[in-house]
Every structure is written in C-alpha cells, then in structure tokens.
Amino acid sequence: MRTHAVTRSGNIRTSDFEQKIERLQKMRGNMGTFIIQVKFRQHATWQGVVVWAEENKRGKFQSAMELIQLMDHAINNGLLIK
C-alpha cells in the first residue's frame, strides 16, 4: 500500500506532502515536532524542507548539519525561518 504519490524522480509531490503535514501536525513531541522532507541527496548530504509543526513555520536546509542547526535554533529561540 502506497501512502503517497511519488514522481518518476522519486520526489513526493507537494500536495501529498501538504496533506501529510496536516496529518502529522496532530502528533506532537514534548520539546518540538518537526516534519522533514528530504528533496535531494547531493554531496553525501540532504537538502530539503523542515516544518516546525507547533508554529507552522518552514525553513529550507542544504545539509544535514544545517537541518540540525535549524531545529536547535527553533527550539532555543522560537524561530525557524532562515
């Protein structure tokens, strides 16, 4: 059973991602809930979008390290937009 539509390149379609965000936003963690869409994997790392579910704020990341920094910054400072 497929839970999402995937393009030929293997990317999740944006509308499907939006539906998943709405569903996942109802599931919360203690410190924060982040929904991560990895769009590409280049140069041995990830590129994509992260959504902070509690605040419905979004940010783009170009590496796994940047993703971790965005989440850390969001929890410590209440921000995600970069």
VOPAGU-2260 file (C-alpha; in pm, 1 decimal, decimal comma):
REM VOPAGU-2260
SITE   aa  ch    i         X         Y         Z
SITE  MET   A    0       0,0       0,0       0,0
SITE  ARG   A    1     142,8     339,6    -101,9
SITE  THR   A    2      69,3     627,0     131,6
SITE  HIS   A    3     197,8     897,3    -101,3
SITE  ALA   A    4     238,4     967,2    -470,3
SITE  VAL   A    5     592,6     971,2    -599,2
SITE  THR   A    6     716,8    1127,9    -921,5
SITE  ARG   A    7     948,7     943,1   -1158,3
SITE  SER   A    8    1248,5    1105,6    -995,6
SITE  GLY   A    9    1133,8     967,4    -660,8
SITE  ASN   A   10    1020,0    1302,1    -515,4
SITE  ILE   A   11     698,9    1328,3    -315,1
SITE  ARG   A   12     451,6    1562,9    -481,5
SITE  THR   A   13     399,3    1888,0    -293,0
SITE  SER   A   14      22,7    1842,1    -249,0
SITE  ASP   A   15      79,9    1499,5     -96,6
SITE  PHE   A   16     343,1    1647,9     131,6
SITE  GLU   A   17      97,2    1918,6     240,6
SITE  GLN   A   18    -161,7    1653,1     329,4
SITE  LYS   A   19      95,8    1461,1     530,5
SITE  ILE   A   20     193,1    1780,0     715,4
SITE  GLU   A   21    -167,8    1838,8     818,8
SITE  ARG   A   22    -198,6    1482,7     949,2
SITE  LEU   A   23     138,9    1478,4    1122,5
SITE  GLN   A   24      84,8    1817,3    1288,2
SITE  LYS   A   25    -166,0    1647,1    1516,6
SITE  MET   A   26     112,6    1425,2    1656,6
SITE  ARG   A   27     331,8    1627,9    1891,5
SITE  GLY   A   28     657,8    1570,0    2076,2
SITE  ASN   A   29     744,6    1710,2    2419,8
SITE  MET   A   30    1002,3    1969,3    2304,5
SITE  GLY   A   31     902,5    2012,5    1943,8
SITE  THR   A   32     774,7    1829,9    1640,0
SITE  PHE   A   33     949,0    1869,1    1306,4
SITE  ILE   A   34     833,2    1732,1     973,1
SITE  ILE   A   35    1122,2    1683,9     733,8
SITE  GLN   A   36    1102,6    1641,4     357,4
SITE  VAL   A   37    1432,4    1541,2     203,6
SITE  LYS   A   38    1406,0    1652,0    -159,6
SITE  PHE   A   39    1758,6    1573,3    -277,9
SITE  ARG   A   40    2067,2    1389,0    -167,9
SITE  GLN   A   41    2375,0    1552,9    -315,6
SITE  HIS   A   42    2736,1    1575,6    -200,0
SITE  ALA   A   43    2675,1    1298,8      57,3
SITE  THR   A   44    2414,9    1502,2     248,3
SITE  TRP   A   45    2046,8    1601,1     242,3
SITE  GLN   A   46    1866,4    1903,8     100,3
SITE  GLY   A   47    1502,1    1975,8     167,5
SITE  VAL   A   48    1234,7    2142,9     378,3
SITE  VAL   A   49    1162,5    2126,2     751,5
SITE  VAL   A   50     832,7    2231,1     910,7
SITE  TRP   A   51     807,0    2315,1    1280,6
SITE  ALA   A   52     462,6    2165,9    1348,5
SITE  GLU   A   53     374,6    2363,0    1662,9
SITE  GLU   A   54     436,2    2700,6    1498,2
SITE  ASN   A   55     368,4    2601,3    1134,6
SITE  LYS   A   56     696,2    2768,5    1033,5
SITE  ARG   A   57     908,0    2640,0     747,4
SITE  GLY   A   58    1272,3    2650,1     657,3
SITE  LYS   A   59    1493,7    2511,0     382,7
SITE  PHE   A   60    1817,5    2328,0     451,9
SITE  GLN   A   61    2113,2    2244,5     229,5
SITE  SER   A   62    2280,8    1987,0     453,7
SITE  ALA   A   63    2203,5    1753,8     741,7
SITE  MET   A   64    2411,4    1979,9     967,7
SITE  GLU   A   65    2205,2    2283,6     865,8
SITE  LEU   A   66    1886,0    2085,0     937,1
SITE  ILE   A   67    2005,1    2009,8    1291,2
SITE  GLN   A   68    2104,9    2373,5    1342,1
SITE  LEU   A   69    1760,8    2493,3    1222,9
SITE  MET   A   70    1581,6    2261,3    1464,3
SITE  ASP   A   71    1811,6    2356,3    1751,4
SITE  HIS   A   72    1762,8    2726,0    1677,4
SITE  ALA   A   73    1383,2    2681,8    1658,9
SITE  ILE   A   74    1363,7    2510,7    1997,3
SITE  ASN   A   75    1603,5    2750,2    2170,6
SITE  ASN   A   76    1488,8    3078,3    2011,6
SITE  GLY   A   77    1140,8    3009,8    1876,9
SITE  LEU   A   78    1244,0    3072,8    1515,7
SITE  LEU   A   79    1288,2    2859,6    1207,3
SITE  ILE   A   80    1278,2    3093,5     908,0
SITE  LYS   A   81    1621,1    3146,7     759,5
